[in-house]
Amino acid sequence: MKKEIEVLLLNQRLTIRTEADKDRVDQVARFVSEELQKTDKNGKSASSLNRALLACMNIAGEYLKLKESRLEEAGQVEQKIKGLLEMIEV
């Protein structure tokens, strides 16, 4: 059952409708807030939209890197399994 959970990002209150529990939503909001803070550490006053977009790009880049790493690891596991199966079949 979906419920509404309120979070604060860039001084904006957002209401999230989700099945996730509040702790998980808060964890995600903290992560996003940390990424937003990283975009502002040089002290320049970029617009909120630009900061949000840069944070999205950073998060997406990390996500894609992890996804590629996972696919590579899955391929290595598959090769090892094939090698073991070949050894068993001999």
N, CA, C and O atoms as a Tinker XYZ file with bonds, in Angstrom:
   360  protein
     1  N      0.834000   -1.178000    0.000000    73     2
     2  CA     0.000000    0.000000    0.000000    64     1     3
     3  C      0.886000    1.252000    0.000000    63     2     4     5
     4  O      1.783000    1.384000    0.833000    81     3
     5  N      0.634000    2.148000   -0.920000    73     3     6
     6  CA     1.432000    3.367000   -1.007000    64     5     7
     7  C      1.034000    4.347000    0.084000    63     6     8     9
     8  O     -0.133000    4.475000    0.453000    81     7
     9  N      2.058000    5.034000    0.585000    73     7    10
    10  CA     1.820000    6.073000    1.582000    64     9    11
    11  C      2.596000    7.300000    1.155000    63    10    12    13
    12  O      3.477000    7.222000    0.299000    81    11
    13  N      2.266000    8.431000    1.751000    73    11    14
    14  CA     2.952000    9.677000    1.434000    64    13    15
    15  C      3.999000    9.967000    2.499000    63    14    16    17
    16  O      3.720000    9.920000    3.697000    81    15
    17  N      5.217000   10.270000    2.036000    73    15    18
    18  CA     6.312000   10.620000    2.929000    64    17    19
    19  C      6.903000   11.930000    2.422000    63    18    20    21
    20  O      7.172000   12.080000    1.230000    81    19
    21  N      7.100000   12.867000    3.327000    73    19    22
    22  CA     7.624000   14.173000    2.957000    64    21    23
    23  C      9.134000   14.230000    3.183000    63    22    24    25
    24  O      9.641000   13.780000    4.211000    81    23
    25  N      9.838000   14.793000    2.201000    73    23    26
    26  CA    11.282000   15.005000    2.323000    64    25    27
    27  C     11.591000   16.449000    1.945000    63    26    28    29
    28  O     10.777000   17.127000    1.317000    81    27
    29  N     12.770000   16.906000    2.335000    73    27    30
    30  CA    13.204000   18.268000    2.027000    64    29    31
    31  C     14.494000   18.195000    1.213000    63    30    32    33
    32  O     15.501000   17.665000    1.683000    81    31
    33  N     14.458000   18.726000    0.000000    73    31    34
    34  CA    15.627000   18.779000   -0.877000    64    33    35
    35  C     15.717000   20.176000   -1.476000    63    34    36    37
    36  O     14.730000   20.697000   -1.994000    81    35
    37  N     16.892000   20.778000   -1.407000    73    35    38
    38  CA    17.095000   22.128000   -1.921000    64    37    39
    39  C     16.054000   23.101000   -1.368000    63    38    40    41
    40  O     15.529000   23.951000   -2.087000    81    39
    41  N     15.775000   22.958000   -0.085000    73    39    42
    42  CA    14.790000   23.803000    0.605000    64    41    43
    43  C     13.392000   23.702000    0.005000    63    42    44    45
    44  O     12.573000   24.609000    0.150000    81    43
    45  N     13.136000   22.595000   -0.663000    73    43    46
    46  CA    11.817000   22.340000   -1.245000    64    45    47
    47  C     11.236000   21.100000   -0.592000    63    46    48    49
    48  O     11.896000   20.064000   -0.514000    81    47
    49  N     10.010000   21.206000   -0.127000    73    47    50
    50  CA     9.333000   20.051000    0.442000    64    49    51
    51  C      8.724000   19.226000   -0.696000    63    50    52    53
    52  O      7.990000   19.743000   -1.539000    81    51
    53  N      9.045000   17.951000   -0.695000    73    51    54
    54  CA     8.512000   17.035000   -1.707000    64    53    55
    55  C      7.730000   15.945000   -1.006000    63    54    56    57
    56  O      8.173000   15.402000    0.006000    81    55
    57  N      6.579000   15.629000   -1.541000    73    55    58
    58  CA     5.794000   14.530000   -1.015000    64    57    59
    59  C      5.963000   13.351000   -1.958000    63    58    60    61
    60  O      5.637000   13.424000   -3.143000    81    59
    61  N      6.479000   12.264000   -1.403000    73    59    62
    62  CA     6.743000   11.049000   -2.180000    64    61    63
    63  C      5.653000   10.035000   -1.874000    63    62    64    65
    64  O      5.378000    9.741000   -0.711000    81    63
    65  N      5.032000    9.503000   -2.921000    73    63    66
    66  CA     4.083000    8.399000   -2.743000    64    65    67
    67  C      4.833000    7.112000   -3.043000    63    66    68    69
    68  O      5.317000    6.910000   -4.157000    81    67
    69  N      4.927000    6.236000   -2.034000    73    67    70
    70  CA     5.764000    5.052000   -2.183000    64    69    71
    71  C      5.288000    3.923000   -1.284000    63    70    72    73
    72  O      4.565000    4.135000   -0.310000    81    71
    73  N      5.710000    2.731000   -1.635000    73    71    74
    74  CA     5.484000    1.575000   -0.768000    64    73    75
    75  C      6.675000    1.352000    0.159000    63    74    76    77
    76  O      6.599000    0.545000    1.086000    81    75
    77  N      7.767000    2.058000   -0.086000    73    75    78
    78  CA     8.960000    1.920000    0.745000    64    77    79
    79  C      8.696000    2.495000    2.132000    63    78    80    81
    80  O      7.840000    3.363000    2.308000    81    79
    81  N      9.445000    1.998000    3.112000    73    79    82
    82  CA     9.248000    2.535000    4.459000    64    81    83
    83  C      9.974000    3.873000    4.602000    63    82    84    85
    84  O     10.844000    4.208000    3.798000    81    83
    85  N      9.612000    4.620000    5.621000    73    83    86
    86  CA    10.146000    5.963000    5.836000    64    85    87
    87  C     11.663000    5.959000    5.964000    63    86    88    89
    88  O     12.329000    6.858000    5.449000    81    87
    89  N     12.221000    4.952000    6.648000    73    87    90
    90  CA    13.678000    4.890000    6.800000    64    89    91
    91  C     14.375000    4.817000    5.446000    63    90    92    93
    92  O     15.399000    5.468000    5.237000    81    91
    93  N     13.826000    4.029000    4.529000    73    91    94
    94  CA    14.436000    3.896000    3.201000    64    93    95
    95  C     14.337000    5.214000    2.430000    63    94    96    97
    96  O     15.302000    5.635000    1.793000    81    95
    97  N     13.186000    5.857000    2.487000    73    95    98
    98  CA    13.006000    7.135000    1.797000    64    97    99
    99  C     13.960000    8.177000    2.378000    63    98   100   101
   100  O     14.568000    8.945000    1.632000    81    99
   101  N     14.092000    8.206000    3.697000    73    99   102
   102  CA    15.018000    9.134000    4.347000    64   101   103
   103  C     16.460000    8.846000    3.935000    63   102   104   105
   104  O     17.246000    9.773000    3.737000    81   103
   105  N     16.809000    7.574000    3.805000    73   103   106
   106  CA    18.156000    7.198000    3.376000    64   105   107
   107  C     18.425000    7.718000    1.963000    63   106   108   109
   108  O     19.493000    8.270000    1.698000    81   107
   109  N     17.474000    7.547000    1.068000    73   107   110
   110  CA    17.621000    8.034000   -0.307000    64   109   111
   111  C     17.716000    9.554000   -0.317000    63   110   112   113
   112  O     18.551000   10.117000   -1.026000    81   111
   113  N     16.872000   10.223000    0.459000    73   111   114
   114  CA    16.894000   11.691000    0.516000    64   113   115
   115  C     18.241000   12.196000    1.042000    63   114   116   117
   116  O     18.765000   13.191000    0.540000    81   115
   117  N     18.806000   11.517000    2.052000    73   115   118
   118  CA    20.120000   11.913000    2.574000    64   117   119
   119  C     21.191000   11.761000    1.496000    63   118   120   121
   120  O     22.052000   12.628000    1.341000    81   119
   121  N     21.131000   10.655000    0.754000    73   119   122
   122  CA    22.099000   10.417000   -0.321000    64   121   123
   123  C     22.010000   11.528000   -1.373000    63   122   124   125
   124  O     23.029000   12.076000   -1.794000    81   123
   125  N     20.796000   11.851000   -1.787000    73   123   126
   126  CA    20.608000   12.905000   -2.788000    64   125   127
   127  C     21.082000   14.246000   -2.233000    63   126   128   129
   128  O     21.718000   15.019000   -2.949000    81   127
   129  N     20.781000   14.528000   -0.968000    73   127   130
   130  CA    21.243000   15.774000   -0.346000    64   129   131
   131  C     22.758000   15.869000   -0.348000    63   130   132   133
   132  O     23.318000   16.932000   -0.615000    81   131
   133  N     23.424000   14.758000   -0.051000    73   131   134
   134  CA    24.890000   14.736000   -0.074000    64   133   135
   135  C     25.418000   15.023000   -1.472000    63   134   136   137
   136  O     26.394000   15.756000   -1.632000    81   135
   137  N     24.778000   14.450000   -2.479000    73   135   138
   138  CA    25.197000   14.708000   -3.858000    64   137   139
   139  C     24.965000   16.174000   -4.220000    63   138   140   141
   140  O     25.784000   16.778000   -4.912000    81   139
   141  N     23.863000   16.741000   -3.761000    73   139   142
   142  CA    23.590000   18.155000   -4.023000    64   141   143
   143  C     24.626000   19.040000   -3.335000    63   142   144   145
   144  O     25.053000   20.047000   -3.902000    81   143
   145  N     25.027000   18.681000   -2.142000    73   143   146
   146  CA    26.046000   19.457000   -1.428000    64   145   147
   147  C     27.378000   19.416000   -2.163000    63   146   148   149
   148  O     28.107000   20.409000   -2.182000    81   147
   149  N     27.700000   18.286000   -2.763000    73   147   150
   150  CA    28.943000   18.181000   -3.526000    64   149   151
   151  C     28.958000   19.159000   -4.698000    63   150   152   153
   152  O     30.011000   19.683000   -5.060000    81   151
   153  N     27.780000   19.406000   -5.293000    73   151   154
   154  CA    27.714000   20.315000   -6.439000    64   153   155
   155  C     27.875000   21.765000   -6.011000    63   154   156   157
   156  O     28.089000   22.637000   -6.853000    81   155
   157  N     27.777000   22.034000   -4.713000    73   155   158
   158  CA    27.839000   23.405000   -4.212000    64   157   159
   159  C     29.112000   23.668000   -3.412000    63   158   160   161
   160  O     29.247000   24.735000   -2.813000    81   159
   161  N     30.048000   22.717000   -3.388000    73   159   162
   162  CA    31.203000   22.881000   -2.512000    64   161   163
   163  C     32.199000   23.924000   -2.993000    63   162   164   165
   164  O     33.060000   24.349000   -2.224000    81   163
   165  N     32.100000   24.344000   -4.245000    73   163   166
   166  CA    33.020000   25.378000   -4.707000    64   165   167
   167  C     32.555000   26.782000   -4.314000    63   166   168   169
   168  O     33.246000   27.764000   -4.585000    81   167
   169  N     31.384000   26.876000   -3.678000    73   167   170
   170  CA    30.915000   28.150000   -3.156000    64   169   171
   171  C     30.234000   29.046000   -4.173000    63   170   172   173
   172  O     29.734000   30.113000   -3.815000    81   171
   173  N     30.206000   28.641000   -5.417000    73   171   174
   174  CA    29.514000   29.449000   -6.420000    64   173   175
   175  C     28.018000   29.221000   -6.298000    63   174   176   177
   176  O     27.568000   28.138000   -5.925000    81   175
   177  N     27.267000   30.238000   -6.611000    73   175   178
   178  CA    25.817000   30.130000   -6.449000    64   177   179
   179  C     25.163000   29.736000   -7.775000    63   178   180   181
   180  O     24.624000   30.579000   -8.493000    81   179
   181  N     25.220000   28.463000   -8.077000    73   179   182
   182  CA    24.544000   27.950000   -9.267000    64   181   183
   183  C     23.055000   27.848000   -8.960000    63   182   184   185
   184  O     22.663000   27.749000   -7.797000    81   183
   185  N     22.244000   27.870000   -9.977000    73   183   186
   186  CA    20.809000   27.754000   -9.745000    64   185   187
   187  C     20.483000   26.376000   -9.180000    63   186   188   189
   188  O     21.232000   25.418000   -9.371000    81   187
   189  N     19.370000   26.295000   -8.491000    73   187   190
   190  CA    18.939000   25.011000   -7.922000    64   189   191
   191  C     18.759000   23.970000   -9.011000    63   190   192   193
   192  O     19.093000   22.800000   -8.826000    81   191
   193  N     18.234000   24.399000  -10.139000    73   191   194
   194  CA    18.032000   23.460000  -11.249000    64   193   195
   195  C     19.362000   22.926000  -11.747000    63   194   196   197
   196  O     19.502000   21.722000  -11.962000    81   195
   197  N     20.347000   23.808000  -11.935000    73   195   198
   198  CA    21.657000   23.349000  -12.398000    64   197   199
   199  C     22.301000   22.404000  -11.392000    63   198   200   201
   200  O     22.888000   21.395000  -11.782000    81   199
   201  N     22.200000   22.720000  -10.096000    73   199   202
   202  CA    22.751000   21.840000   -9.064000    64   201   203
   203  C     22.061000   20.489000   -9.095000    63   202   204   205
   204  O     22.716000   19.452000   -8.992000    81   203
   205  N     20.736000   20.495000   -9.237000    73   203   206
   206  CA    19.981000   19.240000   -9.265000    64   205   207
   207  C     20.369000   18.406000  -10.483000    63   206   208   209
   208  O     20.538000   17.190000  -10.384000    81   207
   209  N     20.508000   19.064000  -11.626000    73   207   210
   210  CA    20.891000   18.332000  -12.842000    64   209   211
   211  C     22.296000   17.765000  -12.731000    63   210   212   213
   212  O     22.541000   16.638000  -13.160000    81   211
   213  N     23.218000   18.524000  -12.165000    73   211   214
   214  CA    24.577000   18.028000  -11.979000    64   213   215
   215  C     24.594000   16.848000  -11.012000    63   214   216   217
   216  O     25.306000   15.870000  -11.240000    81   215
   217  N     23.816000   16.933000   -9.938000    73   215   218
   218  CA    23.722000   15.815000   -8.995000    64   217   219
   219  C     23.144000   14.584000   -9.694000    63   218   220   221
   220  O     23.611000   13.467000   -9.471000    81   219
   221  N     22.138000   14.783000  -10.532000    73   219   222
   222  CA    21.562000   13.664000  -11.292000    64   221   223
   223  C     22.602000   13.031000  -12.207000    63   222   224   225
   224  O     22.670000   11.808000  -12.319000    81   223
   225  N     23.403000   13.851000  -12.852000    73   223   226
   226  CA    24.451000   13.326000  -13.722000    64   225   227
   227  C     25.474000   12.527000  -12.913000    63   226   228   229
   228  O     25.901000   11.455000  -13.340000    81   227
   229  N     25.864000   13.043000  -11.754000    73   227   230
   230  CA    26.818000   12.323000  -10.906000    64   229   231
   231  C     26.248000   10.983000  -10.449000    63   230   232   233
   232  O     26.934000    9.963000  -10.500000    81   231
   233  N     25.000000   10.988000  -10.007000    73   231   234
   234  CA    24.361000    9.755000   -9.537000    64   233   235
   235  C     24.229000    8.761000  -10.692000    63   234   236   237
   236  O     24.506000    7.573000  -10.525000    81   235
   237  N     23.809000    9.243000  -11.855000    73   235   238
   238  CA    23.656000    8.359000  -13.015000    64   237   239
   239  C     25.006000    7.774000  -13.436000    63   238   240   241
   240  O     25.086000    6.601000  -13.799000    81   239
   241  N     26.056000    8.580000  -13.390000    73   239   242
   242  CA    27.380000    8.086000  -13.736000    64   241   243
   243  C     27.829000    6.976000  -12.807000    63   242   244   245
   244  O     28.354000    5.959000  -13.260000    81   243
   245  N     27.625000    7.163000  -11.506000    73   243   246
   246  CA    27.982000    6.124000  -10.532000    64   245   247
   247  C     27.132000    4.869000  -10.742000    63   246   248   249
   248  O     27.641000    3.751000  -10.665000    81   247
   249  N     25.846000    5.057000  -11.004000    73   247   250
   250  CA    24.954000    3.921000  -11.247000    64   249   251
   251  C     25.426000    3.116000  -12.458000    63   250   252   253
   252  O     25.512000    1.890000  -12.390000    81   251
   253  N     25.729000    3.792000  -13.554000    73   251   254
   254  CA    26.163000    3.090000  -14.761000    64   253   255
   255  C     27.487000    2.369000  -14.552000    63   254   256   257
   256  O     27.687000    1.269000  -15.067000    81   255
   257  N     28.391000    2.988000  -13.796000    73   255   258
   258  CA    29.671000    2.343000  -13.500000    64   257   259
   259  C     29.437000    1.053000  -12.698000    63   258   260   261
   260  O     30.041000    0.020000  -12.986000    81   259
   261  N     28.566000    1.122000  -11.702000    73   259   262
   262  CA    28.262000   -0.072000  -10.904000    64   261   263
   263  C     27.560000   -1.143000  -11.742000    63   262   264   265
   264  O     27.833000   -2.334000  -11.597000    81   263
   265  N     26.664000   -0.711000  -12.609000    73   263   266
   266  CA    25.942000   -1.646000  -13.473000    64   265   267
   267  C     26.902000   -2.373000  -14.414000    63   266   268   269
   268  O     26.806000   -3.587000  -14.591000    81   267
   269  N     27.830000   -1.620000  -15.016000    73   267   270
   270  CA    28.813000   -2.225000  -15.906000    64   269   271
   271  C     29.715000   -3.192000  -15.154000    63   270   272   273
   272  O     30.051000   -4.261000  -15.665000    81   271
   273  N     30.103000   -2.820000  -13.950000    73   271   274
   274  CA    30.947000   -3.683000  -13.126000    64   273   275
   275  C     30.221000   -4.984000  -12.792000    63   274   276   277
   276  O     30.807000   -6.066000  -12.831000    81   275
   277  N     28.952000   -4.861000  -12.469000    73   275   278
   278  CA    28.158000   -6.052000  -12.135000    64   277   279
   279  C     28.019000   -6.972000  -13.349000    63   278   280   281
   280  O     28.121000   -8.192000  -13.220000    81   279
   281  N     27.789000   -6.392000  -14.515000    73   279   282
   282  CA    27.694000   -7.204000  -15.726000    64   281   283
   283  C     29.012000   -7.907000  -16.031000    63   282   284   285
   284  O     29.025000   -9.067000  -16.442000    81   283
   285  N     30.115000   -7.202000  -15.828000    73   283   286
   286  CA    31.436000   -7.793000  -16.053000    64   285   287
   287  C     31.666000   -8.953000  -15.084000    63   286   288   289
   288  O     32.152000  -10.012000  -15.479000    81   287
   289  N     31.313000   -8.745000  -13.815000    73   287   290
   290  CA    31.479000   -9.808000  -12.819000    64   289   291
   291  C     30.593000  -11.007000  -13.145000    63   290   292   293
   292  O     31.011000  -12.153000  -12.977000    81   291
   293  N     29.371000  -10.746000  -13.612000    73   291   294
   294  CA    28.475000  -11.840000  -13.989000    64   293   295
   295  C     29.059000  -12.635000  -15.147000    63   294   296   297
   296  O     28.943000  -13.860000  -15.178000    81   295
   297  N     29.685000  -11.951000  -16.098000    73   295   298
   298  CA    30.334000  -12.629000  -17.223000    64   297   299
   299  C     31.493000  -13.496000  -16.761000    63   298   300   301
   300  O     31.690000  -14.598000  -17.275000    81   299
   301  N     32.260000  -13.006000  -15.796000    73   299   302
   302  CA    33.376000  -13.783000  -15.259000    64   301   303
   303  C     32.864000  -15.028000  -14.534000    63   302   304   305
   304  O     33.444000  -16.106000  -14.665000    81   303
   305  N     31.790000  -14.883000  -13.779000    73   303   306
   306  CA    31.213000  -16.033000  -13.072000    64   305   307
   307  C     30.709000  -17.056000  -14.086000    63   306   308   309
   308  O     30.897000  -18.259000  -13.907000    81   307
   309  N     30.075000  -16.578000  -15.140000    73   307   310
   310  CA    29.570000  -17.483000  -16.172000    64   309   311
   311  C     30.713000  -18.261000  -16.821000    63   310   312   313
   312  O     30.578000  -19.459000  -17.070000    81   311
   313  N     31.825000  -17.601000  -17.096000    73   311   314
   314  CA    32.982000  -18.273000  -17.693000    64   313   315
   315  C     33.540000  -19.336000  -16.743000    63   314   316   317
   316  O     33.911000  -20.426000  -17.179000    81   315
   317  N     33.598000  -19.023000  -15.458000    73   315   318
   318  CA    34.093000  -19.994000  -14.482000    64   317   319
   319  C     33.164000  -21.210000  -14.403000    63   318   320   321
   320  O     33.628000  -22.346000  -14.306000    81   319
   321  N     31.873000  -20.968000  -14.445000    73   319   322
   322  CA    30.907000  -22.077000  -14.410000    64   321   323
   323  C     31.069000  -22.953000  -15.645000    63   322   324   325
   324  O     31.055000  -24.180000  -15.541000    81   323
   325  N     31.223000  -22.337000  -16.805000    73   323   326
   326  CA    31.421000  -23.106000  -18.044000    64   325   327
   327  C     32.684000  -23.955000  -17.938000    63   326   328   329
   328  O     32.700000  -25.122000  -18.329000    81   327
   329  N     33.745000  -23.347000  -17.400000    73   327   330
   330  CA    35.002000  -24.095000  -17.232000    64   329   331
   331  C     34.833000  -25.283000  -16.290000    63   330   332   333
   332  O     35.350000  -26.366000  -16.564000    81   331
   333  N     34.124000  -25.095000  -15.198000    73   331   334
   334  CA    33.885000  -26.186000  -14.269000    64   333   335
   335  C     33.042000  -27.291000  -14.888000    63   334   336   337
   336  O     33.301000  -28.477000  -14.682000    81   335
   337  N     32.018000  -26.883000  -15.659000    73   335   338
   338  CA    31.176000  -27.877000  -16.337000    64   337   339
   339  C     31.979000  -28.689000  -17.336000    63   338   340   341
   340  O     31.779000  -29.896000  -17.469000    81   339
   341  N     32.892000  -28.021000  -18.043000    73   339   342
   342  CA    33.739000  -28.737000  -18.990000    64   341   343
   343  C     34.625000  -29.744000  -18.270000    63   342   344   345
   344  O     34.849000  -30.848000  -18.767000    81   343
   345  N     35.133000  -29.360000  -17.087000    73   343   346
   346  CA    35.979000  -30.276000  -16.327000    64   345   347
   347  C     35.173000  -31.486000  -15.839000    63   346   348   349
   348  O     35.689000  -32.603000  -15.794000    81   347
   349  N     33.938000  -31.263000  -15.482000    73   347   350
   350  CA    33.086000  -32.359000  -14.981000    64   349   351
   351  C     32.725000  -33.307000  -16.119000    63   350   352   353
   352  O     32.660000  -34.519000  -15.910000    81   351
   353  N     32.493000  -32.787000  -17.299000    73   351   354
   354  CA    32.064000  -33.591000  -18.425000    64   353   355
   355  C     33.190000  -34.458000  -18.995000    63   354   356   357
   356  O     32.905000  -35.407000  -19.726000    81   355
   357  N     34.413000  -34.177000  -18.698000    73   355   358
   358  CA    35.552000  -34.934000  -19.244000    64   357   359
   359  C     35.678000  -36.267000  -18.588000    63   358   360
   360  O     36.579000  -37.037000  -18.923000    81   359
